[in-house]
Amino acid sequence: MLLLCVIQGLDARHLTPWGLKAMYLGYPLQTVACAGVIARYWPQYGMRLPARAWIGAIVGVLVFACWVSPQVVFHRAPRVDGFNLDTLAPWPALYRGELILRLARTALVVPLLEEIFWRGFLLRYLIDEKFETVPMGAYAWKANAVVVIGFMLEHSSQDWAAALVAGLLYNVVAYRTRSLSCCVLAHAVTNALLAGFILSTRQWGFW
């Protein structure tokens, strides 16, 4: 969140080199920083192989379908404004580096970071402040509602409908499998498919 604030500040003052937006520099830093924090505290997350992984995989595909349905099914205008990798074409090495880090962020770092927070921590903390005593997948309707709404609001307003469905379905994965790693798998499947869609259609606005 701090890096996102810095990115916005740099863009507002046009302080980045080569006329690029600050996100092309800030997002890779954010990816590396968040991956480092996850790695540092990895033993504390208690990750195991996904239980009933097929549930996570199916939900991941369903959420992806929901996310792109406005453009694919209802023929809304393509979302072309966003993290446009074609902007970096004059610098092949920078392009490749940004692509690798962007894919790592999308399909690995974000699913881990968000699921550890939303489903691994907050969904349990809202039941009991001593959240580590709450079993993974324990249900309380207020916790469910707060996490779904919070997950929706962290996304841009044009994605709120899809993010609302995503939050609900990822919570269902938590309740049905009682497995944090299965939630991560569902989120990773969604994001990996979305990355492929973005790169094939050039609809950078989904990033």
C-alpha positions in Angstrom: 0.0 0.0 0.0 2.9 2.3 0.8 4.4 1.6 -2.7 1.1 2.3 -4.3 1.0 5.7 -2.6 4.6 6.4 -3.8 3.6 5.4 -7.4 0.7 7.8 -7.4 2.9 10.6 -6.0 5.5 10.1 -8.6 3.0 10.0 -11.4 1.4 13.2 -10.2 4.8 15.0 -10.3 6.0 13.3 -13.5 9.2 12.2 -11.8 9.8 8.9 -13.5 12.4 8.4 -16.3 11.8 7.9 -20.1 8.3 9.3 -19.8 7.0 6.0 -18.3 4.3 5.8 -15.6 5.6 5.0 -12.1 3.8 1.7 -12.1 6.3 0.2 -14.5 9.0 0.7 -11.8 6.8 0.5 -8.7 5.0 -2.7 -9.4 8.1 -4.8 -9.8 9.4 -3.4 -6.5 6.1 -4.2 -4.9 6.3 -7.8 -6.2 9.8 -8.4 -4.9 9.0 -6.8 -1.5 5.8 -8.7 -1.0 7.4 -12.0 -2.1 10.2 -11.4 0.3 7.8 -10.9 3.2 5.9 -14.0 2.3 9.1 -16.0 2.1 10.3 -14.6 5.4 7.2 -15.7 7.4 6.4 -18.8 5.3 6.7 -21.3 8.2 3.9 -19.4 10.1 1.3 -19.9 7.5 0.9 -23.6 7.9 0.5 -24.3 4.2 -0.2 -27.8 3.1 -1.0 -29.5 -0.2 -4.5 -28.3 -1.2 -7.3 -30.5 0.1 -9.9 -31.3 -2.6 -7.9 -29.2 -5.1 -10.5 -29.8 -7.8 -12.9 -27.5 -5.9 -10.3 -24.7 -6.0 -9.6 -25.3 -9.7 -13.3 -25.2 -10.7 -14.0 -22.1 -8.6 -10.9 -20.4 -10.1 -12.3 -21.0 -13.6 -15.7 -19.8 -12.7 -14.4 -16.6 -11.2 -12.3 -16.0 -14.3 -15.4 -16.5 -16.5 -17.3 -14.0 -14.4 -14.5 -11.5 -14.5 -14.2 -11.3 -18.3 -17.9 -11.9 -19.1 -18.8 -8.2 -19.6 -16.4 -8.1 -22.6 -16.7 -11.6 -23.8 -20.4 -12.3 -23.3 -22.1 -8.9 -23.2 -19.7 -7.1 -25.6 -18.8 -4.2 -23.4 -16.0 -2.0 -24.7 -12.5 -3.5 -24.4 -10.5 -2.4 -21.4 -7.3 -1.2 -23.1 -6.0 1.4 -20.6 -3.7 0.0 -17.9 -0.4 -1.8 -17.4 0.5 -1.9 -21.1 3.6 -4.0 -21.6 3.7 -2.9 -25.3 4.9 0.5 -23.9 8.2 -1.2 -23.0 8.8 -2.7 -26.5 11.7 -0.2 -27.2 13.6 -1.8 -24.3 13.5 -5.6 -24.8 15.3 -6.5 -21.6 13.0 -4.3 -19.6 10.0 -5.8 -21.4 11.0 -9.3 -20.5 11.8 -8.5 -16.9 8.5 -6.7 -16.5 6.6 -9.5 -18.1 8.2 -12.1 -15.8 7.6 -10.1 -12.6 4.0 -9.2 -13.7 3.1 -12.8 -14.2 4.8 -13.8 -10.9 2.8 -11.0 -9.2 -0.5 -12.0 -10.8 -0.4 -15.8 -10.5 1.7 -16.3 -7.4 2.3 -13.3 -5.1 -1.2 -11.8 -5.2 -3.0 -15.1 -4.6 -0.7 -15.9 -1.6 -0.8 -12.4 -0.1 -4.6 -11.8 -0.5 -5.6 -15.3 0.6 -3.3 -15.3 3.7 -4.9 -12.0 4.7 -8.6 -12.4 3.7 -9.3 -16.1 4.2 -6.3 -17.1 6.4 -6.5 -14.2 8.9 -9.5 -11.8 8.7 -12.2 -14.5 8.1 -11.1 -16.1 11.4 -10.1 -12.9 13.3 -13.7 -11.6 12.9 -14.9 -14.7 14.8 -12.3 -14.4 17.6 -9.3 -12.0 18.0 -7.2 -15.1 18.9 -7.7 -16.1 15.3 -5.1 -19.0 15.4 -7.5 -20.8 17.7 -10.3 -20.6 15.1 -10.2 -23.5 12.7 -9.7 -22.7 9.0 -13.1 -22.6 7.4 -15.2 -21.8 10.5 -18.3 -20.0 9.5 -19.9 -16.9 10.9 -22.2 -14.8 8.7 -20.8 -11.4 9.8 -17.3 -12.5 9.1 -18.4 -13.8 5.7 -20.1 -10.6 4.8 -17.3 -8.3 5.9 -14.6 -10.3 4.0 -16.7 -10.4 0.8 -17.4 -6.6 0.9 -13.9 -5.8 1.9 -12.5 -8.0 -0.9 -14.9 -6.2 -3.4 -13.9 -2.7 -2.3 -10.2 -3.3 -2.7 -10.7 -3.6 -6.4 -11.5 -0.8 -8.9 -15.2 0.1 -9.1 -15.6 -1.3 -12.6 -14.7 -4.7 -11.1 -16.9 -4.6 -8.1 -19.6 -7.0 -9.4 -17.0 -9.6 -10.4 -15.0 -9.1 -7.2 -18.2 -9.6 -5.1 -18.8 -12.9 -6.8 -15.1 -13.8 -6.4 -15.1 -13.0 -2.7 -18.2 -15.2 -2.2 -16.8 -18.1 -4.1 -13.3 -18.0 -2.5 -15.1 -18.0 0.9 -17.0 -21.0 -0.2 -13.7 -22.7 -1.0 -12.5 -21.9 2.5 -15.7 -23.3 4.0 -15.9 -26.4 1.9 -12.3 -27.5 2.0 -11.0 -25.9 5.2 -7.8 -25.4 3.4 -6.0 -22.1 2.9 -3.8 -23.5 0.2 -6.9 -24.5 -1.8 -8.1 -20.9 -1.6 -4.7 -19.8 -2.9 -5.0 -22.4 -5.7 -8.5 -21.0 -6.7 -7.2 -17.4 -6.7 -4.1 -18.5 -8.7 -6.1 -20.3 -11.3 -8.3 -17.2 -11.8 -5.3 -14.8 -12.1 -3.3 -17.1 -14.4 -6.2 -17.4 -16.8 -6.8 -13.7 -16.6 -3.1 -13.0 -17.4 -3.4 -15.2 -20.5 -6.6 -13.4 -21.5 -4.9 -10.0 -21.1 -1.8 -11.0 -23.1 -3.9 -12.5 -25.9 -6.4 -9.7 -26.2 -4.2 -6.7 -25.1 -6.9 -5.6 -22.7 -4.5 -4.1 -20.2 -7.2 -2.5 -18.1 -7.7 -5.8 -16.4 -4.3 -5.3 -14.8 
